[in-house]
Amino acid sequence: MAQMGARIAVTDHSLGTTRRLRLAELERSLAQNSDSAELLFERASLFREDGRFEEAKRDYLELLRRAPTDFGALNDFGTLVLDAGYKSAARSLFGAAVRHHPDNPRGRVNLANLLLAVGEFDEARSHFEAALQIDPGDVHAHRGLGNLLAELGDAAGARRHRDQAFTNNFLTVLPYRGEGDAISVLLLVSAAGGNIPVRSILDNRRFQTTLLVAEYADPAVALPPHDLIFNSIGDADLCREGLEVAETIVGRSDRPIINHPCAVRKTGRTGNVRRLRGLPNVVVPRMATLPKRSLTGPEGAAFAAEHGFAFPFLVRAPGFHTGRHFIRAENPLALAAAADFPGEDLCLIEELDARDSGGFFRKLRVMIIDRKIYPLHLAISRHWKVHYFRADMAESAEHRAHDAAFLSDMAGTVGERGMAALERINAALDLDYCGIDFAVSRDGDILLFEANATMVMVPLSDDPKWDYRRPAFDNVFAAVRRMLADRARKLPC
């Protein structure tokens, strides 16, 4: 039971049944009083919580037709469409909420978080700071501003705001919207970020999730009841403190653990180089983490050469993903430009030639779930920095055909030699949930780019061109949920 002032939200495990009964009552009431905006708003909210997008959308549109400036309708409709992936629509709705209700910090924070997600830092900061002027204790504004300052490299500022956000506020119980008994998951997260995105994995109709922010956990507070622990802290370079605390937390539990923090700690970029180099048929790039000041100064090229790096090579700020703060340095001038990257160190990476016979760069991703390998995508791009959402996939039926072939016949695409190498990496990682980014050399070896727990699985849009990918995505998501359910059933006696 929680002690010493830790605030824990209380959730009714019968919420699913209660919501269904309340919806039936609302239908009857609205049939008699269709002009009631209050009843219509409540029904929209219940539809939104239940994941019934079209019904909720219909009600919010009707509410805004009647009252175009209503804060609740604008803000909650924005949340609905953002959860469905419609960022532009969400931005318009949150923006309208802020314009018409500038003194409501909730609208400011929602808009700021969206702006932060799309990289508009200056405008996001202005809204976070405006929210804190209205309510200096707003926990969500402190969290968001902490995340923003971390992106800008202001570690001290980020820490100050995270202290405000998470001290005595390190436990949060998320709503359970199912019926009957749930699988209770204690989800460990890091205040610094670098967490596995689990929103699309931990379905709130099946899992009751309690978030615990590791760095701020009070060891005097008992852990909440749980069937298993899912350590979602995935970035070993960014989250050292969080992983160290997470090790002590899992030591206090006798329940099954997904991704033991000790195993995750070994998956830093340079740590992986040391561990995985030498595996048969695995090509691991030379890599070194070095002081940024020495690399970006006048003698930076010579300093890099002393450590075995000749142009061109790749440069990135440790702890960032999806291509942020990541460049290809072709000359000393390009290397000097990395002075603007956050943090005190830079990671230098030998460039591996991942081009196919047509000169396109390729990057394949597999997910490892419960020690089994699943194909997720094959991205093909004209640019060396290959990310599926930026690659030449939507515009090229030919590239999508290569992707489809990989998804339907992973072994045929990767080859027997490559599959054996992936299994060796899998065994070395010793993780329950992780991913590997790689290419296949002309000799059939695995060219390793990255292997860790922070791999993103972005749900697919409704565009029919991606229908060929849905079975592979469904297989991975089903495998994760199956693993969680199986582990929860294997409780110790």
RAFENCOR-V347831 format. One record per residue. N is the residue number from 0. RES is the residue in one letter. PSI is psi as a letter, one per 30 degrees, with the letter a starting at -180 (none if undefined). Layout:
N_RES_PSI ; N_RES_PSI
//
This chain:
0_M_k ; 1_A_k ; 2_Q_l ; 3_M_h ; 4_G_g ; 5_A_k ; 6_R_k ; 7_I_k ; 8_A_k ; 9_V_k ; 10_T_k ; 11_D_j ; 12_H_f ; 13_S_g ; 14_L_e ; 15_G_e ; 16_T_e ; 17_T_e ; 18_R_e ; 19_R_e ; 20_L_e ; 21_R_e ; 22_L_e ; 23_A_e ; 24_E_e ; 25_L_e ; 26_E_e ; 27_R_e ; 28_S_e ; 29_L_f ; 30_A_e ; 31_Q_f ; 32_N_i ; 33_S_f ; 34_D_f ; 35_S_j ; 36_A_e ; 37_E_e ; 38_L_e ; 39_L_e ; 40_F_e ; 41_E_e ; 42_R_e ; 43_A_e ; 44_S_e ; 45_L_e ; 46_F_e ; 47_R_e ; 48_E_f ; 49_D_f ; 50_G_g ; 51_R_i ; 52_F_e ; 53_E_e ; 54_E_e ; 55_A_e ; 56_K_e ; 57_R_e ; 58_D_e ; 59_Y_e ; 60_L_e ; 61_E_e ; 62_L_e ; 63_L_f ; 64_R_e ; 65_R_e ; 66_A_i ; 67_P_f ; 68_T_g ; 69_D_k ; 70_F_e ; 71_G_e ; 72_A_e ; 73_L_e ; 74_N_e ; 75_D_e ; 76_F_e ; 77_G_e ; 78_T_e ; 79_L_e ; 80_V_e ; 81_L_e ; 82_D_f ; 83_A_f ; 84_G_g ; 85_Y_i ; 86_K_e ; 87_S_e ; 88_A_e ; 89_A_e ; 90_R_e ; 91_S_e ; 92_L_e ; 93_F_e ; 94_G_e ; 95_A_e ; 96_A_e ; 97_V_e ; 98_R_e ; 99_H_f ; 100_H_i ; 101_P_f ; 102_D_g ; 103_N_j ; 104_P_f ; 105_R_e ; 106_G_e ; 107_R_e ; 108_V_e ; 109_N_e ; 110_L_e ; 111_A_e ; 112_N_e ; 113_L_e ; 114_L_e ; 115_L_e ; 116_A_e ; 117_V_g ; 118_G_g ; 119_E_i ; 120_F_e ; 121_D_e ; 122_E_e ; 123_A_e ; 124_R_e ; 125_S_e ; 126_H_e ; 127_F_e ; 128_E_e ; 129_A_e ; 130_A_e ; 131_L_f ; 132_Q_e ; 133_I_e ; 134_D_j ; 135_P_f ; 136_G_g ; 137_D_j ; 138_V_e ; 139_H_e ; 140_A_e ; 141_H_e ; 142_R_e ; 143_G_e ; 144_L_e ; 145_G_e ; 146_N_e ; 147_L_e ; 148_L_e ; 149_A_e ; 150_E_e ; 151_L_f ; 152_G_g ; 153_D_i ; 154_A_e ; 155_A_e ; 156_G_e ; 157_A_e ; 158_R_e ; 159_R_e ; 160_H_e ; 161_R_e ; 162_D_e ; 163_Q_e ; 164_A_e ; 165_F_f ; 166_T_k ; 167_N_g ; 168_N_h ; 169_F_f ; 170_L_k ; 171_T_k ; 172_V_k ; 173_L_l ; 174_P_k ; 175_Y_k ; 176_R_g ; 177_G_a ; 178_E_k ; 179_G_a ; 180_D_k ; 181_A_l ; 182_I_k ; 183_S_j ; 184_V_k ; 185_L_j ; 186_L_j ; 187_L_k ; 188_V_l ; 189_S_k ; 190_A_f ; 191_A_f ; 192_G_a ; 193_G_g ; 194_N_l ; 195_I_k ; 196_P_j ; 197_V_g ; 198_R_e ; 199_S_f ; 200_I_e ; 201_L_i ; 202_D_k ; 203_N_g ; 204_R_f ; 205_R_f ; 206_F_k ; 207_Q_j ; 208_T_k ; 209_T_k ; 210_L_k ; 211_L_j ; 212_V_j ; 213_A_e ; 214_E_f ; 215_Y_g ; 216_A_k ; 217_D_j ; 218_P_f ; 219_A_f ; 220_V_k ; 221_A_k ; 222_L_k ; 223_P_l ; 224_P_k ; 225_H_k ; 226_D_e ; 227_L_l ; 228_I_k ; 229_F_j ; 230_N_j ; 231_S_g ; 232_I_j ; 233_G_f ; 234_D_j ; 235_A_f ; 236_D_e ; 237_L_f ; 238_C_h ; 239_R_e ; 240_E_e ; 241_G_e ; 242_L_e ; 243_E_e ; 244_V_e ; 245_A_e ; 246_E_e ; 247_T_e ; 248_I_e ; 249_V_f ; 250_G_f ; 251_R_f ; 252_S_k ; 253_D_g ; 254_R_l ; 255_P_l ; 256_I_k ; 257_I_k ; 258_N_i ; 259_H_k ; 260_P_e ; 261_C_e ; 262_A_e ; 263_V_e ; 264_R_f ; 265_K_f ; 266_T_g ; 267_G_l ; 268_R_e ; 269_T_e ; 270_G_e ; 271_N_e ; 272_V_e ; 273_R_e ; 274_R_e ; 275_L_f ; 276_R_k ; 277_G_f ; 278_L_k ; 279_P_k ; 280_N_g ; 281_V_j ; 282_V_j ; 283_V_k ; 284_P_k ; 285_R_k ; 286_M_k ; 287_A_k ; 288_T_j ; 289_L_l ; 290_P_k ; 291_K_e ; 292_R_e ; 293_S_e ; 294_L_e ; 295_T_g ; 296_G_a ; 297_P_f ; 298_E_g ; 299_G_e ; 300_A_e ; 301_A_e ; 302_F_e ; 303_A_e ; 304_A_e ; 305_E_f ; 306_H_g ; 307_G_g ; 308_F_k ; 309_A_k ; 310_F_k ; 311_P_l ; 312_F_l ; 313_L_k ; 314_V_k ; 315_R_l ; 316_A_k ; 317_P_k ; 318_G_g ; 319_F_k ; 320_H_a ; 321_T_h ; 322_G_g ; 323_R_k ; 324_H_h ; 325_F_j ; 326_I_l ; 327_R_j ; 328_A_j ; 329_E_f ; 330_N_l ; 331_P_e ; 332_L_e ; 333_A_e ; 334_L_e ; 335_A_f ; 336_A_f ; 337_A_f ; 338_A_f ; 339_D_f ; 340_F_k ; 341_P_l ; 342_G_l ; 343_E_f ; 344_D_l ; 345_L_k ; 346_C_k ; 347_L_k ; 348_I_k ; 349_E_k ; 350_E_k ; 351_L_k ; 352_D_j ; 353_A_g ; 354_R_k ; 355_D_a ; 356_S_f ; 357_G_g ; 358_G_g ; 359_F_k ; 360_F_k ; 361_R_k ; 362_K_k ; 363_L_k ; 364_R_k ; 365_V_k ; 366_M_k ; 367_I_j ; 368_I_j ; 369_D_h ; 370_R_g ; 371_K_k ; 372_I_k ; 373_Y_k ; 374_P_k ; 375_L_e ; 376_H_l ; 377_L_j ; 378_A_k ; 379_I_k ; 380_S_l ; 381_R_f ; 382_H_k ; 383_W_e ; 384_K_j ; 385_V_j ; 386_H_k ; 387_Y_e ; 388_F_f ; 389_R_f ; 390_A_l ; 391_D_h ; 392_M_e ; 393_A_e ; 394_E_f ; 395_S_j ; 396_A_e ; 397_E_e ; 398_H_e ; 399_R_e ; 400_A_e ; 401_H_e ; 402_D_e ; 403_A_e ; 404_A_e ; 405_F_e ; 406_L_e ; 407_S_f ; 408_D_i ; 409_M_e ; 410_A_e ; 411_G_e ; 412_T_e ; 413_V_e ; 414_G_l ; 415_E_e ; 416_R_e ; 417_G_e ; 418_M_e ; 419_A_e ; 420_A_e ; 421_L_e ; 422_E_e ; 423_R_e ; 424_I_e ; 425_N_e ; 426_A_e ; 427_A_e ; 428_L_e ; 429_D_h ; 430_L_l ; 431_D_e ; 432_Y_j ; 433_C_a ; 434_G_l ; 435_I_k ; 436_D_k ; 437_F_l ; 438_A_l ; 439_V_k ; 440_S_l ; 441_R_f ; 442_D_f ; 443_G_g ; 444_D_l ; 445_I_k ; 446_L_j ; 447_L_k ; 448_F_e ; 449_E_k ; 450_A_j ; 451_N_a ; 452_A_f ; 453_T_g ; 454_M_k ; 455_V_k ; 456_M_j ; 457_V_k ; 458_P_k ; 459_L_l ; 460_S_l ; 461_D_f ; 462_D_k ; 463_P_f ; 464_K_f ; 465_W_g ; 466_D_e ; 467_Y_f ; 468_R_f ; 469_R_e ; 470_P_e ; 471_A_e ; 472_F_e ; 473_D_e ; 474_N_e ; 475_V_e ; 476_F_e ; 477_A_e ; 478_A_e ; 479_V_e ; 480_R_e ; 481_R_e ; 482_M_e ; 483_L_e ; 484_A_e ; 485_D_e ; 486_R_e ; 487_A_e ; 488_R_f ; 489_K_h ; 490_L_k ; 491_P_l ; 492_C_none
//
